[in-house]
Amino acid sequence: MIEGKRVRIRALKKTDIDEIMKWINDPEVKQNLLMRYPISRNQEEKWIENAMDETDPRNKAFAIETKDGVYLGGIGLHRIDWEDRNAEVGIVIGKKEYWNKGYGTDAMVAILNFAFNQMNLHRVYLRVFEFNRRAIRSYQRCGFKKEGVLRDDRFSNGKYHDTIIMGILKEEFDKVQNR
Ligand SMILES: CC(C)(COP(=O)(O)OP(=O)(O)OC[C@H]1O[C@@H](n2cnc3c(N)ncnc32)[C@H](O)[C@@H]1OP(=O)(O)O)[C@@H](O)C(=O)NCCC(=O)NCCS
């Protein structure tokens, strides 16, 4: 378990499928995610099985739940590069009624703490669409800095949108934690 102040990050379970299917095809959630196409239960079951493969050194995916055990969504470190010591983080709070209550920021701080102080990573980065103001605000609060812009990188709802790359180094995370 990776403990945050308000959430717990735990291993994925096959039974998470029911909760995941409630949000995975919700357009309001999905427009913010890299995945674009409808996902079937079968496809998602396969994804969970792959994600549970602990022998994969490059990807680590987990579930986020409240301290009372309410499933909220997922978080993961991907493209882990053990030589350059960096990884891409992805997060989704699938239960919309839990948005804007601090759970996402808490989960992100918890996984950053784990990435830097347990996995010995040096840099964690992410991709976020420029229209996702909530996510950007949450990442800034964690200490992420804007590193670059991929212009017109994403086409959705009939328009091109920039993708923003944000990143945080271990020493920056330590400073934010000690503030
Ligand atoms: C992005 C996400 C993980 C954030 O988690 P969350 O629990 O909702 O966020 P938090 O409550 O911790 O923080 C949100 C912050 O954004 C602010 N915010 C909300 N809407 C905003 C907006 N339209 N513009 C600017 N700031 C906004 C909130 O006020 C809060 O900041 P504050 O704590 O300073 O008041 C979650 O909303 C989510 O999973 N969304 C759908 C999927 C997604 O976008 N994933 C990320 C893909 S990169």
The ligand as an ORCA input file, in Angstrom:
! r2SCAN-3c Opt
* xyz 0 1
  C      -7.335     15.638    -12.919
  C      -7.746     14.953    -11.628
  C      -6.829     13.749    -11.367
  C      -7.582     15.940    -10.460
  O      -8.028     15.330     -9.292
  P      -9.089     16.108     -8.343
  O      -9.213     15.307     -7.111
  O     -10.321     16.384     -9.116
  O      -8.292     17.472     -8.101
  P      -7.990     18.267     -6.761
  O      -9.280     18.518     -6.046
  O      -6.916     17.565     -5.997
  O      -7.378     19.616     -7.346
  C      -8.045     20.318     -8.356
  C      -7.626     21.776     -8.334
  O      -8.055     22.384     -9.554
  C      -8.878     23.489     -9.278
  N      -9.815     23.589    -10.384
  C     -10.941     22.904    -10.633
  N     -11.494     23.283    -11.802
  C     -10.676     24.237    -12.310
  C     -10.693     25.026    -13.493
  N     -11.664     24.889    -14.401
  N      -9.688     25.912    -13.694
  C      -8.683     26.034    -12.797
  N      -8.606     25.312    -11.644
  C      -9.598     24.425    -11.415
  C      -9.514     23.145     -7.945
  O     -10.017     24.298     -7.307
  C      -8.298     22.557     -7.229
  O      -7.370     23.552     -6.864
  P      -7.268     24.103     -5.342
  O      -7.037     22.889     -4.489
  O      -6.126     25.034     -5.375
  O      -8.602     24.738     -5.052
  C      -9.244     14.473    -11.694
  O     -10.095     15.591    -11.758
  C      -9.519     13.556    -12.877
  O      -9.164     12.393    -12.825
  N     -10.126     14.084    -13.962
  C     -10.526     13.288    -15.125
  C      -9.350     12.584    -15.810
  C      -8.169     13.475    -15.978
  O      -8.272     14.634    -16.308
  N      -6.976     12.893    -15.772
  C      -5.729     13.600    -15.965
  C      -5.277     13.499    -17.355
  S      -3.742     14.382    -17.640
*
